């Protein structure tokens, strides 16, 4: 079995490498894409439509992708969908026609959905144990990579303008970033076949109670995700008056803070329990959303943004690990697909409505709706899953807390 074990370790390394490369791309995309759409002459309402179409297509494809994920080789599915996603992304960056943008956003969303649904089960299958630490490491390195991407997204447009005055710097930056998509896709070709199933049962389609609970929580979180997250760079531009270099710097610093945060995630999850850690950190992010809603100061807005991002994402690896624990292995693909579909529909609708509001200059209502949705999601996470963990027992035992290595 040592050769198989080595193959699994290689798969984990390649998976993390893929995440790193794609996160560099995502960092560039997060800084530039919305500004690129606005630079083409469109408003926030059309930007919201583009994002919503992408999310709706991704949502529609998620359940079929989950069924395929449970029945076929996940690596091969991700390789095929990754190539199609790369091909469909190029026209978005090269053509300014609204119909081209909408059509290929839909195609790209559907293709990327397959990779998104298969990714977590694939990594889980290749983790022999301690999934929280592996997920945390993957998240930490991904956020580290996104720092590079954010910095690059902030400075490359300026370099492009100096080299080619009068060019469209946002477009050229995005076109160059396609090389990263190609590199990330190539790592899938180097992975070995997936880990053999430990069960002979066929993949099943079942709406278990835990699946419905997780779906409800992700749908509520999706309301806030759609309302504000896609528009953070627009918020910095239109509300706080920042340029791309300043936005890139803020995003990069925030991501660096989150890398540090991810190093303590396994300890916090072990000490409090995954559900409690997720609920408490998400609840703690709400005051910073309120600050963002109320301030016109770039400094204060940047601080609140960083704090919100840290707290909302800190427990992500713990939530993912909890989902994989509570959902049967042969149901994971369908479960992730179903959760993605429901959440995606909510996110896309929220994104579009928020875009309409922001196009009219209303940046307050989307943030207020997000606060309410996050509050309910955190409350349900605590209510549904707190009894499944022994976090209270740990808190009541000084000796056990001490052994966990937590400094209060």
C-alpha positions in Angstrom: 0.0 0.0 0.0 2.9 2.5 0.3 2.7 3.4 -3.4 -1.0 4.1 -3.1 -0.4 6.2 0.0 2.3 8.1 -1.9 -0.1 8.7 -4.7 -2.6 10.1 -2.2 0.0 12.5 -0.8 1.0 13.6 -4.3 -2.7 14.2 -5.1 -3.0 16.4 -2.0 0.1 18.4 -2.9 -1.1 18.9 -6.5 -4.6 19.8 -5.3 -3.1 22.4 -3.0 -0.9 23.7 -5.8 -3.9 24.0 -8.0 -5.7 25.9 -5.3 -2.7 28.2 -5.0 -2.5 29.0 -8.7 -6.2 29.5 -9.1 -6.3 31.8 -6.1 -3.7 34.0 -7.7 -6.0 34.3 -10.6 -9.0 34.9 -8.4 -7.2 37.7 -6.6 -6.6 39.5 -9.9 -10.2 38.8 -11.0 -11.6 40.1 -7.7 -9.8 43.4 -8.1 -10.3 43.9 -11.8 -13.4 42.3 -13.2 -16.1 44.6 -11.9 -14.0 47.6 -12.8 -13.5 46.1 -16.3 -17.3 45.8 -16.8 -17.8 49.4 -15.6 -14.9 50.5 -17.9 -16.7 49.1 -20.9 -19.5 51.6 -20.2 -22.0 49.5 -18.3 -23.6 50.3 -14.9 -23.9 48.3 -11.7 -27.3 46.9 -12.8 -25.7 45.2 -15.8 -22.8 44.1 -13.7 -25.2 42.5 -11.3 -26.9 40.8 -14.3 -23.6 39.3 -15.5 -22.8 38.0 -12.1 -26.3 36.6 -11.6 -26.4 34.8 -14.9 -23.1 33.2 -14.0 -24.4 32.1 -10.6 -27.7 30.9 -12.0 -26.0 28.7 -14.6 -23.7 27.4 -11.9 -26.6 26.6 -9.7 -28.5 24.9 -12.4 -25.5 22.6 -13.1 -24.7 21.9 -9.5 -27.1 19.0 -8.9 -26.3 17.2 -12.1 -22.6 17.8 -11.4 -23.1 16.3 -7.9 -24.7 13.2 -9.3 -21.8 12.8 -11.8 -19.3 13.4 -9.0 -20.7 10.5 -7.0 -20.6 8.1 -10.0 -17.5 9.0 -12.0 -13.9 9.8 -11.5 -13.8 13.3 -9.9 -10.4 14.2 -11.3 -11.4 13.5 -14.8 -14.6 15.5 -14.4 -12.7 18.4 -13.0 -10.1 18.3 -15.9 -12.9 18.3 -18.6 -14.9 21.1 -16.9 -11.7 23.1 -16.2 -10.7 23.1 -19.9 -14.2 24.1 -20.9 -14.2 26.9 -18.3 -11.0 28.2 -19.6 -12.3 28.2 -23.2 -15.5 30.0 -22.2 -13.7 32.7 -20.1 -11.5 34.0 -22.9 -14.4 35.6 -24.9 -15.6 37.4 -21.7 -12.2 39.1 -21.5 -11.8 39.8 -25.2 -15.3 40.9 -26.4 -17.3 43.8 -25.0 -20.7 42.8 -26.4 -23.3 42.5 -23.7 -24.7 39.3 -25.3 -21.3 37.7 -25.5 -20.7 38.6 -21.8 -24.0 37.1 -20.7 -23.8 34.0 -22.9 -20.2 33.0 -21.9 -20.8 34.0 -18.3 -23.5 31.3 -18.3 -21.4 28.7 -20.0 -18.5 29.4 -17.7 -20.7 29.2 -14.6 -22.0 25.8 -15.6 -18.5 24.5 -16.3 -17.0 25.8 -13.1 -19.8 24.3 -11.1 -18.5 20.8 -11.9 -15.1 21.6 -10.5 -16.5 23.3 -7.5 -18.8 20.4 -6.6 -16.1 17.7 -7.1 -13.2 19.6 -5.4 -14.1 19.1 -1.7 -15.0 15.3 -2.0 -11.8 14.8 -4.1 -9.6 16.4 -1.4 -11.5 14.5 1.4 -10.9 11.2 -0.3 -7.2 11.8 -0.5 -6.9 12.9 3.2 -6.1 9.9 5.4 -7.0 11.9 8.6 -7.2 15.3 10.2 -9.3 16.9 7.4 -9.6 20.2 9.3 -5.9 20.7 9.2 -5.7 19.9 5.5 -8.6 22.2 4.7 -7.1 24.9 6.8 -3.7 24.5 5.1 -5.4 24.6 1.7 -7.3 27.7 2.7 -4.3 29.5 4.2 -2.2 28.9 1.1 -5.1 29.9 -1.1 -5.5 33.2 0.7 -1.7 33.7 0.6 -1.9 33.2 -3.2 -4.8 35.7 -3.4 -2.5 38.3 -1.8 -0.2 38.0 -4.7 -3.2 38.2 -7.1 -4.6 41.3 -5.4 -1.3 43.0 -5.5 -0.9 42.1 -9.2 -4.4 43.2 -10.0 -3.7 46.5 -8.4 -0.4 47.3 -10.1 -0.6 45.6 -13.5 -3.2 48.0 -15.0 -0.9 50.9 -14.2 2.1 49.2 -15.8 -0.1 48.4 -18.9 -1.0 52.1 -19.2 2.7 53.1 -19.1 3.7 50.6 -21.6 0.7 51.1 -23.9 -0.9 54.5 -23.4 -4.6 54.5 -24.4 -5.0 50.8 -24.0 -7.7 49.1 -21.9 -5.5 48.1 -18.9 -8.2 46.1 -17.2 -8.9 43.9 -20.3 -5.2 43.3 -20.8 -4.7 42.3 -17.2 -7.5 39.8 -17.4 -6.3 38.3 -20.6 -2.9 37.7 -19.1 -4.5 36.0 -16.1 -5.8 33.3 -18.4 -2.3 31.8 -18.3 -3.0 31.1 -14.6 -6.2 29.2 -15.4 -4.2 27.1 -17.9 -1.5 26.3 -15.3 -4.1 25.4 -12.7 -5.9 23.1 -15.1 -2.6 21.3 -15.9 -2.1 20.2 -12.3 -5.2 18.0 -12.7 -3.5 16.1 -15.5 -0.7 15.2 -13.1 -2.9 13.7 -10.4 -3.5 10.0 -10.1 -6.8 8.2 -10.1 -9.1 8.9 -7.2 -9.1 6.9 -4.0 -11.0 3.6 -4.2 -14.4 3.8 -2.5 -14.7 2.1 0.9 -18.3 1.2 0.2 -19.9 -0.8 -2.6 -23.2 1.0 -2.5 -24.1 3.2 -5.4 -24.2 6.9 -5.0 -27.5 7.9 -3.7 -29.8 10.9 -4.0 -31.3 11.5 -0.6 -32.5 14.6 1.2 -31.2 13.8 4.7 -32.1 16.0 7.7 -28.5 17.3 7.9 -28.5 18.1 4.2 -31.6 20.2 4.6 -30.1 22.0 7.7 -26.9 22.8 5.9 -28.8 24.0 2.8 -31.0 26.3 4.9 -27.9 27.8 6.5 -26.1 28.3 3.2 -29.2 29.8 1.6 -29.3 32.5 4.3 -25.6 33.1 4.1 -26.1 33.4 0.3 -28.4 36.4 0.8 -25.6 38.3 2.2 -22.9 36.9 -0.1 -24.9 38.0 -3.1 -25.9 41.4 -1.8 -22.4 42.8 -0.9 -19.5 40.4 -1.6 -19.5 40.8 -5.5 -19.5 44.6 -5.1 -16.8 45.2 -2.6 -14.5 46.7 -5.2 -17.4 48.8 -6.5 -18.0 49.9 -2.9 -14.4 51.1 -2.5 -14.5 52.9 -5.8 -17.9 54.6 -5.7 -18.4 55.1 -1.9 -14.9 55.5 -0.6 -13.3 56.9 -3.8 -10.4 54.4 -4.0 -8.5 53.5 -7.2 -7.3 50.0 -8.3 -3.9 50.2 -6.6 -5.6 51.1 -3.3 -8.2 48.4 -3.7 -5.5 45.8 -4.5 -3.5 46.9 -1.4 -6.5 46.6 0.9 -7.5 43.2 -0.5 -3.9 42.0 -0.2 -3.5 43.1 3.4 -6.9 41.6 4.3 -5.9 38.3 2.8 -2.6 38.3 4.7 -4.6 38.8 7.9 -6.8 35.8 7.0 -3.7 33.6 6.4 -2.7 34.2 10.0 -6.3 33.6 11.1 -6.4 30.2 9.3 -3.4 29.0 11.4 -5.6 29.1 14.5 -8.7 27.7 12.9 -8.0 24.0 13.8 -7.3 24.9 17.5 -10.4 27.1 17.8 -12.5 24.4 16.2 -11.1 21.7 18.5 -11.6 23.8 21.5 -15.1 25.2 20.9 -16.4 22.7 18.3 -16.9 23.4 14.6 -20.5 24.6 14.9 -19.8 27.0 17.8 -16.7 28.4 16.2 -18.6 29.0 12.9 -21.6 30.6 14.6 -19.5 32.9 16.9 -17.1 34.2 14.3 -19.9 34.9 11.8 -22.0 36.7 14.4 -19.0 38.8 15.3 -18.6 40.0 11.7 -22.0 41.8 11.7 -20.8 45.0 13.6 -18.2 45.5 11.0 -20.7 45.3 8.2 -22.7 48.0 10.0 -19.5 50.2 10.1 -19.1 49.7 6.4 -22.7 50.7 5.8 -22.3 53.9 7.8 -18.8 55.2 7.1 -17.5 57.3 4.2 -13.9 57.1 5.5 -11.5 55.0 3.4 -9.4 54.1 6.5 -12.5 53.0 8.6 -14.1 51.2 5.7 -10.8 49.3 5.0 -10.5 48.3 8.6 -14.1 47.1 8.8 -13.8 45.2 5.5 -10.7 43.4 6.8 -12.4 42.5 10.0 -15.5 41.3 8.3 -13.6 39.1 5.8 -11.5 37.6 8.6 -14.4 36.7 10.8 -16.7 35.4 8.0 -14.1 33.2 6.5 -12.2 32.0 9.6 -14.5 29.0 10.2 -14.8 28.0 6.6 -12.6 25.0 6.9 -14.4 23.9 10.0 -17.8 24.2 8.3 -16.5 22.2 5.3 -15.2 19.5 7.5 -18.4 19.4 9.5 -20.4 18.9 6.3 -18.2 16.1 5.2 -18.6 14.4 8.6 -22.4 14.7 8.7 -23.0 13.6 5.1 -22.4 10.0 4.0 -19.5 9.5 1.5 -21.8 8.2 -1.2 -24.0 11.2 -0.9 -21.5 14.0 -0.8 -21.5 14.9 -4.5 -25.2 15.2 -4.7 -25.3 17.0 -1.3 -22.8 19.6 -2.3 -24.5 20.0 -5.7 -27.9 20.5 -4.0 -26.5 23.0 -1.5 -24.8 24.8 -4.3 -28.0 25.0 -6.4 -30.1 26.4 -3.6 -27.4 28.8 -2.4 -26.6 29.8 -5.9 -30.1 30.7 -6.8 -30.4 32.9 -3.7 -27.0 34.5 -4.3 -27.8 35.3 -7.9 -31.1 36.8 -7.1 -29.6 38.8 -4.2 -26.7 39.9 -6.5 -29.1 41.2 -9.2 -31.4 43.0 -6.8 -28.4 44.6 -5.0 -27.0 45.7 -8.4 -30.3 47.5 -9.2 -30.2 49.2 -5.8 -26.6 50.3 -6.1 -27.2 51.6 -9.7 -29.6 54.0 -8.0 -27.1 55.0 -5.4 -28.5 52.9 -2.5 -25.6 51.1 -0.8 -27.3 50.9 2.6 -30.1 48.4 2.1 -27.9 45.6 0.7 -25.7 45.8 3.8 -28.7 45.9 6.2 -30.1 42.8 4.5 -26.8 41.1 4.8 -26.6 41.7 8.6 -30.0 40.2 9.1 -29.2 37.1 6.9 -25.9 36.5 8.7 -27.5 36.8 12.1 -30.1 34.1 11.2 -27.6 31.8 9.6 -25.2 31.9 12.6 -28.2 31.3 14.9 -29.3 28.2 13.0 -25.8 26.8 12.8 -25.6 27.0 16.6 -29.1 25.7 17.1 -28.8 22.7 14.7 -25.3 21.4 15.5 -24.2 22.5 18.9 -25.4 19.3 20.6 -23.4 17.2 18.2 -20.1 18.4 19.6 -18.6 18.4 23.1 -17.5 22.1 23.0 -19.2 22.9 26.3 -17.5 20.0 28.0 -14.1 21.4 26.8 -15.0 24.9 28.0 -15.9 23.5 31.4 -12.6 21.6 31.7 -9.5 23.8 32.3 -7.2 20.8 31.9 -8.6 19.9 28.5 -8.5 23.5 27.4 -4.9 23.7 28.4 -4.0 20.6 26.5 -5.6 22.1 23.4 -2.9 24.8 23.5 -5.3 27.8 23.5 -4.1 31.0 25.0 -7.0 33.2 26.2 
